[in-house]
Structures are given as C-alpha cells and as structure tokens.
Amino acid sequence: MAVTEQEVLGQLRKVIDPDLHKDLVTLGMIKNVKIEGSHVSFTVELTTPACPLKEEIENMCREAVGEIAGVELVTIEMTANVRANVGKGVPTQQPLAGVKNIIAIASGKGGVGKSTVSANIACALAQMGAKVGLMDADIYGPSIPLIMGVEDEKPEVDEQKEKLIPIERYGVKIISMGFLQPSGSAVIWRGPMVAKAVQQFLRDVQWGEIDYLIVDLPPGTGDAQLTLAQAIPLSGAVVVMTPQDLAAAVAVKAVSMFKRLDVPILGIVENMSYFLCPTCNSRHHVFSHGGGEQAAEALDVPFFGGIPLAIDIGADADQGTPSVVLNPDGQYAQVFREVAERIAAQVSIRARSFIPLTMNA
Ligand SMILES: Nc1ncnc2c1ncn2[C@@H]1O[C@H](COP(=O)(O)OP(=O)(O)OP(=O)(O)O)[C@@H](O)[C@H]1O
C-alpha cells in the first residue's frame, strides 16, 4: 500500500520538541512533505539555527517516519526560521522593522565582562547561521568597537541620507555609540538623554533582516539603564555576573529592575566562573563557587552556564577578535556556543505564543 502524507504527519505528531513541549506538526515546523514510492522527504523548520537539539530532533523524525510500513528512505532538510518576539507593546515602543528579537545583555555592575560576552555570543549566533546585529548602548564606555576590531571604522549613511549603515564584521552588523563620538572623549549624559539618543539611534540604523539584535547595555541599575531598558522593545534580558557574593547581590538588583519593567529575564550567565589552567587544563574556582547557578535558582530564571576566566578570552577580545572567531574549534568557543544556543532556545520558548498553532505541512 502506498505511503500517505497523513501517515507521515501522524508519525511526526509523535515527535515532541523538547523545549517547546508540543509536537512538530502542531508547531508548524514540518514543511514540503513529498512521497515518491518508498522515499519520504520533508523539511523541519526549527525556531532557531542555534538549536542545540537539532540532531536529536532530526533523529527522532527519521525514526518516527521510518516506522511506517513501506518507507525505505527518509530525507530530511533541517532549516530554521526565527520567530519574532519584540516586547510586550509598551505604547511608546514601536517594533523595529525587520528585527525579530532584541536581547539586552545587562550587568549589575561594571567590569564583569558583559561586552566580551555580548560580542562572543553575537559571533557564535552568526556562525550558526543566524542574522545578527550587535548594538553597543554602553554610552559611558563603549567597548564593542575594540572587541570587534572596528575601532577605526565610521558607519556610512544610505543614499537617502536617512539611515546609518552598520559596520559588518565576523558576519555581525555592528553599531556603537562609540562610532559617533571622537575617540578618547567621555560622554556625560543624563539618563533620559541617553534613552532618547539610543532609541533614535536604534531606529536610524539600516538593520535589514535581523534574527537577534544583541544590545550591550551600560552596566548598573541606575536611571540610565532603567530608561534605556524601557526605550527599547526588548524580547528579554540576559544578566551577566561574576561568582563573587557581591556580584550575585548586584545581579539580583538587575534582575528585579527588569522584572519591574515587565521585561522577561531570559537567564543568567556567569563570567570568570573558574580559572582554566592553560598548562594543566584543570579548573580552579578562584572565587566562591556556584554563585550564578544559585542566583538563577533563587530568582527562578534559567542558568545559561559559566564562562572560564582565561587569559586568552580577555586577550582575544582586547585584540579585536572574539575567541569564537579567532579559535572556533577551541574550548572557549565551545563554551560560548553552548551559552548562545541556550539563549536562542530560551528566546524560542518565549516566542512560542507567536508560533502558529495550525497544521502547516
Ligand atoms: N572570561 C574572561 N576571561 C578573562 N578576561 C576577561 C573575561 N571576560 C572579560 N575579560 C576581560 O575583562 C575586561 C572587562 O571586560 P568587558 O569590557 O567585557 O566588561 P564589561 O562588563 O562590558 O565592562 P564595562 O563596565 O566597561 O561595561 C576586559 O579587559 C576583558 O578582556
């Protein structure tokens, strides 16, 4: 008996997305089902190219369809279409055309490595095939141009002289408040001014199609951060902290700021989590251990992982090439990629209300 599309979809209904807890057919992820004799082919459209469960999902699909009597060959094309989820629609916030998700990277205090983490995550997502933007909103100390090696670049304006064209490096579209100020000069702006400037800045950029716009916020939880976080239609915030007790306390402050603003906390990243000895490759917990994980648990938000304190991570960033780019096969790249995948998965989970709950084969 000939294999039918109904049978194929019936089997794929048994495959549950481990993150979204619904079957792939209901989630609208199955496309282009084709049956030619004993050969079944279809496309699985994931919600992010950075899906850590890509292989697992492919295997589950192959197994499920392979169980149908008469099927001898299953060809699966794995693609991704990032779902949009930008903010809860605060009246003053307009979504940015073409930008599907805006993720703020925040910290309760300065120097925790927020910009280093932002740049590595942006590059990691781009390497995995996502369309990524990186906006440096850290007006007090913009360090993204340095980390991304674009310090001497100045963005051009488009032909209509209306929008700035972001600088592209390592597959990431970059815009920084630092591009607009002469190097070496410090900007002393009050909170509301910063928010207004950043909001306008954000809109005056020709972003094009962006799956994830990573926004490196200024450190702290003062007025500037508050107004800024309100000004941007955020999908969610990632809080970066270090393992010390005090850092946990300030991270808690950052988390509560976002909660007050109704901005979902995507999760916590612990930077300089442990020292990875370059000689013996063993882990040393220089500071107290497990602070990030404990803070995440106490605040009931996901823990995205710990990034080691490593001379190379700092040196790579300071020399203008994030570690994931400089050494994509290295162990630091692996750690950053895992964190990026977990963030992307969390964004997909948050955006699930935007997923059409219709059969979409
Ligand atoms: N995991 C790491 N291992 C080693 N050095 C790191 C690590 N992360 C960041 N650094 C270094 O720490 C310094 C501060 O990092 P970064 O500028 O990213 O912090 P920040 O939190 O963005 O700071 P700011 O307060 O300026 O916003 C930099 O010199 C950077 O190279």
The ligand as a MOL file (V3000), in Angstrom:
LIG
                    3D

  0  0  0     0  0            999 V3000
M  V30 BEGIN CTAB
M  V30 COUNTS 31 33 0 0 0
M  V30 BEGIN ATOM
M  V30 1 N 36.1870 35.3340 30.7270 0
M  V30 2 C 37.1620 36.2300 30.7440 0
M  V30 3 N 38.4330 35.8570 30.9910 0
M  V30 4 C 39.4310 36.7840 31.0200 0
M  V30 5 N 39.2620 38.0940 30.8310 0
M  V30 6 C 38.0010 38.5210 30.5710 0
M  V30 7 C 36.8930 37.6330 30.5110 0
M  V30 8 N 35.7930 38.3580 30.2370 0
M  V30 9 C 36.1830 39.6330 30.1150 0
M  V30 10 N 37.5090 39.7560 30.3240 0
M  V30 11 C 38.3030 40.9970 30.3260 0
M  V30 12 O 37.8050 41.8090 31.3860 0
M  V30 13 C 37.7910 43.1880 30.9990 0
M  V30 14 C 36.3710 43.7460 31.1180 0
M  V30 15 O 35.5790 43.1040 30.1640 0
M  V30 16 P 34.3840 43.8600 29.4030 0
M  V30 17 O 34.8270 45.1540 28.8280 0
M  V30 18 O 33.7680 42.8650 28.5070 0
M  V30 19 O 33.4570 44.1200 30.6550 0
M  V30 20 P 32.1180 44.9750 30.7970 0
M  V30 21 O 31.3250 44.3210 31.8530 0
M  V30 22 O 31.4870 45.1640 29.4850 0
M  V30 23 O 32.7140 46.3150 31.2910 0
M  V30 24 P 32.0620 47.7640 31.3370 0
M  V30 25 O 31.9220 48.0570 32.7760 0
M  V30 26 O 33.0960 48.6350 30.6630 0
M  V30 27 O 30.7870 47.7250 30.5800 0
M  V30 28 C 38.3410 43.2410 29.5820 0
M  V30 29 O 39.7100 43.5430 29.6250 0
M  V30 30 C 38.1320 41.8140 29.0610 0
M  V30 31 O 39.0760 41.4750 28.0860 0
M  V30 END ATOM
M  V30 BEGIN BOND
M  V30 1 1 1 2
M  V30 2 1 2 3
M  V30 3 2 2 7
M  V30 4 2 3 4
M  V30 5 1 4 5
M  V30 6 2 5 6
M  V30 7 1 6 7
M  V30 8 1 6 10
M  V30 9 1 7 8
M  V30 10 2 8 9
M  V30 11 1 9 10
M  V30 12 1 10 11
M  V30 13 1 11 12
M  V30 14 1 11 30
M  V30 15 1 12 13
M  V30 16 1 13 14
M  V30 17 1 13 28
M  V30 18 1 14 15
M  V30 19 1 15 16
M  V30 20 2 16 17
M  V30 21 1 16 18
M  V30 22 1 16 19
M  V30 23 1 19 20
M  V30 24 2 20 21
M  V30 25 1 20 22
M  V30 26 1 20 23
M  V30 27 1 23 24
M  V30 28 2 24 25
M  V30 29 1 24 26
M  V30 30 1 24 27
M  V30 31 1 28 29
M  V30 32 1 28 30
M  V30 33 1 30 31
M  V30 END BOND
M  V30 END CTAB
M  END
